[in-house]
């Protein structure tokens, strides 16, 4: 029987030779020569910690949109936005939205929260013991914080929330994580603190689970909408009557009418986002800048609001409660992703909130363009002109 296991080198699996051996293996098994996948400029050694069984590189088209002017607390000035996508029309649409933003003087962005969670659960004989344990957590919070923070030079425990349900106490541990997204960081910290709990709690814990699932990691939830996971960012702009009519071929009244219709539709559908297509821009931006692409699920959540001004201008805001971004660690150090972050001056420490504000501006640009195209009856025409349908 022929060997069916993917070849690995136990001494060093991140070499050109190891990757080539896996491509040869696939050719032998399937008949497919991975010629394009085998062409890349990245040193395989740089992939360690990011991808196992490294075989080559998937190359995606990268487009640039912008500039977009941002008047943020952390992101200030004009930025060119890298977007990795295979969807025709996407970059062109976001580019138009960014032009509208810039011609109106820029978009204001504000960061409200910055936390990452893990959510252990504890089961007791009855709710009475669960309540007693909850009080013990409050009384011993300084010791728990010390245990958690001993595992990291960056993470800081901010609070431990509690939700008693039947005889279970669900907890949600909130940390600041600097410029890392921080999921692994807070996992290690929480695990250390919970092991200390199991050794030192004077009562009986019937069952302990490292995850009670209310952190809803890489899943959308109302919990994250209300309490945030990652960074909560609000983006705001006043689109002037002149720009609306000249560039977007629309009026504030007509756009607001569409937004009212869309809000009701979003409620009817139970949507996690009542705007146009936040996930489109976030996904393209995340792939380009080395973010964890699964975090698009949480990050795309949000609430959009519009208001017509008496002079014909349109106030438009986006509240994004769970933007999970990093400028340090993870995939951000990979060569092409690092170049995209450096282009934005968002690589390394002290840059994560700036990056979150840029993401919010990207979301706004996409919604402005698509809503205008839909209401002005240009949506299908644009896709026929620029997209794959042509």
N, C-alpha and C positions, 0 to 999 in steps of 0.2 A: 504494500500500500504506500503510495507516494506521500511525502510530507505535506501537510496542509497548514502548518503553522507559519505565521508571518515571521520571517527571519529577524533575529535581534542579535546584537553584539553585547554580551554581558559586561565587557570591559569599558566600552565607549560606544554608545549607540547613536551619538550625534556627530557623525562624520559623513563626508561625501560618499565614502565607500559603503557605509551602512545604508544610506538612502538609496544608492544605486542598486544594492542587493535586493532591496524591497521592490524597486521598479522591475528588476529582472524577474523576480518571483511572480509579480502580477502578470507580466508578459507571458510567462510560462503557463500560468493557470488560466488566463483569460484570452490570451492572444492580443491584448491591447498594449501597444508601446507607449509609455507615458513620456513622450518626447518633450512636450511643452511643460509638463509638470516638473520635469528634470532640469529645466533651465531657470536659474535664479542667481541673484547676487549676494544673498544672505549667507553668512558663515553658519553651517549647521550647528556649531557649538552654541550659537546665540539662541537656539530654539529650546535648549534644555530648560525644563520647567514650564514650558508653554504648550508643548505638543509631544505625545508619545508616538513611537513608531514613525518618526519623521521620514517622509518619502519624497517630498518636493514642495513646490509652492503653487497654490491656486492664484492665478493672476486675474484681478478684476479691473475693469475700466475705472479710472479715477478722473472725475471732472472737477473743475473749480467754479465756484459761484461767488458773486460779490463784485466789489466790496460791499459790506454791510456795516453801517455805522452804529455802534453800540455805546450808549451812555450809561454804563453800569457802575456798580460799586467797585467792581474788580476788573471788568473788561471795558476799556475805554479806547475809542478810536475806530479806525476802519480795518476790517478783517476780510481776508479772502478765505473761503470755506472749502475744504477738501471733501468730496463726496464720492464714495465708492459704490457704484451701482451698475446694474445691467438693465435698468428700466429707462427706456427712451422717454424724453420730455421732462424727466424729473429735475435734472440740473438746470435746464432752461427755465422751468417754472419757478424754482427756488431763486434763480438769478433775478427774475422779474420782481419777485416779492422783496428781495434785498434792495433792488433799485428803488422801489417805492418807499421802503423804510428810510433809506439814505436821503432821498429827495425831500422827505418830511422832517429832516433834522436828526434822525436816529431813533433808536428804540431804548427805552429806559428799562433796566433790569435790576432786580433786588433779590438778594438771598435772605431767606427767613430762618431756615433750619438746616442742620447738617449732622445727621446721625445714621448709624448703621446698627443693625440688631442681630441678636440671637434670642431664641425663645424656648428655654427649657420648661418642662412641665413636671409636676410632682403630684403623685397620687397617694392618698391617705385612707385610713379606715373610714373616716366620715368627714363631712364638711367642717365639723368642729375642730378637728386636728389640722385641717387645711387652713382655717382661720388663724390658729395659733402659730403655724409655720409662717404665714404672711407677716404676722407681727414680729416674729424672730428675724425675718429678713430685714425689716425696717430697723430693728434694734442693732443689727450687726452689719449694717450697710458699710461703715468705714472699713471693716475687716474684709468684706467682700470686694470692695473697690481696690484695696491693697493687693489682694490675691490676683485679681484680674489684671491690674495694671503692671504687675511684676513681670508679665509675659511679653510686654511690648514697650518700646521707647516712644511710641507715637499715640497709641490708643488711650483714651480716657473714658472711664465709665461715667455717664451723665445721670442715669436714673434706672430704676428697675420698676416697671409697671406690673400690676397684678390684676388678673381676672379670675375670680373663683367660679368654677362651674362644677356642679354635683360635688364629688369628693376630690376634685382635682384643682390644683392651683396652677393656672397658666401664667407664666411670667414672660416679660419682654425686656431684655437688657439693651439699653441704648448707649452707644459709644460715639464719640468723635474719633475720626480715623485719619486726620491730616489730609494728605493728598492722595492716599490710596483709597480704592473703593472699599476695601477693608473687610470683606466677608471672611477671609481666612484669618485675619488678625483678630476679629471679635470671636471667632470660633475658638481659637486657642485660649483667649482670655477667659471666656465664659466657661470653657471646659475646666480650666484650672480652678476657678472660683467654685464651681459645682462639686468638684472633687473635695474641696475643702469643706463644703457644706455637708457632704455625706459622711465625712469623718467627725465633724464637730456638732452637728445638730443633735440635741439631747433626746428628741422624740423619735418615733418610728416613721420612716418613709417607706410606704409599701412598694412604690415603683417610681423610678426616675427615668426620664427620657431627655436626652440632650436637646431634642427639638419637639416642641408641641405644635409646630407648624403655623403659629400665628405671626411669626416674622414674615411668612409668605415669601420666602426667598425665590426669586425668579418666577413669581406668579403675581398676577394682579389681585388686589383685595381692597375692600373699603377701609380696612385697618390702615393700610399704607397711605390711602388718600387722606384720611383724617389725621394720622399721627406722623406721616412722612417716613420715608426710607431713602437715605441718600440726602440730596439737597432739595429743599423747597424753593423754587424760584418763581417770581412774578415778572412777566414782561409786559410793558405798556407802550402804546403809541397812539398819537393822534394823526390819522391820515387826513391830509388837507383836501378840501373840495377840489382844488386844482389838480392835484396828483391823482385823485380818484378818477376824475373825468378824463384827463389827458393820457395817463399811462395805463390805467386799469379799465377804462371804458365803462365806468359804473358810477353810481351815486351812493352817498352814505345811506339814504333811505332804502334803496334797493338791497344793499348789502345787509343792512340790519334786518330787513324783511326775511332774507335768506337765513340769517343766523337764528331768528325766532323759529322758523320752520325746522331748521336743523336741530335746535335744542329739544323740541318736542319729539322729533324722530329719534334722537339719542336716548331720551327717557323711555320711549316706547320699546326700543331695542335693548335696553339695559346696557348701553355702551359705557365703557370706562373712560371715554373721551368724547366730548360734545363738539369738538372742532372738526377740521377737515381731515388731516392725515398726518398726525404728529409722528407716527411710527416710521413713515417713509424717510423723512429727513434724519431722524435720530439713528435709524439703522445704517444709512449711508455714511453718516458722520462717525458713528461708532466703529464701523469696519475700517474706515480710513485712519482713525486715530488710536487703534489698538485697545478699544474698550471691550468688555465682556459682552458679546452680542446678545446673550440671553437676557441681559438686563433691559433690553428694549421693552420687554413685557411690562416691567414696572414703570420704566421711565416715560412711556408714551401716555400714561394716565394724566388727565388734567381737565380743567374747566375753562371755557372760553366765554368772554362777556363783551358785548358791544353796546355803544350808546351814541345816538345821533346828537350832535351839537347844533344849537340854533343857527349857526353860520354855515351849515352844510358839511362840516368836518365830521369825522367818525373816530370816537375813542374806542380802542380795541385792547383787550388784555387777555393774557394767558397765565393761568396759575398751574404750575407743574409741580406736584408735591413730592415726587419720588425720582428725581434725576440722579442716577448712579453713575458717576464718572470718576476717572482717575487720571492723574498726570505723572504718576510714579508707581512702579510695580506692574505686575501682570504683563499684558501685551504691549504696554506703552514704550518699552525699550527696544522692541524689534525695529530694525533699521528703517523700513519704509514708514511704519507708523510713527516712529520718532521724528522723521522728517516733517510729517504733517503737523505734529504737535509743535515742533520748533517754528514752523511757518506762522503759527498762531501765537508764538511766545508762551506756550502752555506746557512745555516739558519740564518735569522735575518738581521740586518741592515749592510750595507756596503758590500754586497755580490752579488748584482744583476748582475753587469757587469761580475763578475767571472762566474756566472751561465750561462750567455749568451755565453761566450767563450767556456764553456764546451758543450753547445748545438751545437755550430758550429763544434766542434771536432767530436761529435756524427754523425752529418750529413755527414761529410767527410768520416768517417769510413764506413758508410753504402754504400756510393757511390763507394768507392774504391773496396769494396768486391763484390758488385753486378755487376759492370762494368767488373771486372776481370772474374767473373763467366760466364757472358754472352759471352764475347769474347773468353774465353777458352773452351766454350761449356760444362760448368759444372753446369749451372743454374738449369736445369730440374733434373739432377742427384742428386743435393744437396737437392732439395725439396722432391724428392722421398725417400731419405735416412733419412732426419730429420723431414720432415713435416707431415701433416695429411694424405697425400696420401699413406703413407706406410701401 
